[in-house]
């Protein structure tokens, strides 16, 4: 694989990550997403699970609740990562496209 092919792959990957971030932004504007995920899951379900930890439950049930709490956090972290990586890839895309142009210019000069 030559440098141009590597840069093309990096450009493709950056565009995919940017598209994923943009899809998340679109999704997060949706009323149903706000109702189900942001309100019911991230707030209400998270609060219910924390309150359930104060109940007198056996170790297995407590473990299940802990796993469910971690699931809420994991989804929130995933969404944050999608946004962060999309933002990073936006800058990287500019750099990769500039590198591609330099490689193509060099190839033209050599030809």
Secondary structure by P-SEA (a helix, b strand, c coil): ccaaaaaaaaaaaaaaaaaaaaaaaaaaacaaaaaccccccccaaaaaaaaaaaccccaaaaaaaaaaaaaaaaaaaaaaaaaaaaaaaaaaaaaaaaaaaaaaaaaaaac
